[in-house]
């Protein structure tokens, strides 16, 4: 299993945001860490979904994916 990217305090902050804000903030954090592979993003999205912050449908919508 992959490591957790976010600590409890950060996850609590994400929960207080709208789904779009949480998505954008998490995406920016991945870029700031220098991680930019699709695997890096997938691990972050998995973590946010596992913690009930985002759904896969929301991630796909925000990411602009269609029919992937």
Secondary structure, 3 states (H helix, E strand, C coil): CCCCCCCHHHHHHHHHCCHHHHHHHHHHHHHHCCCCCHHHHHHHHHHHHHCCCCCHHHHHHHHCCCCC
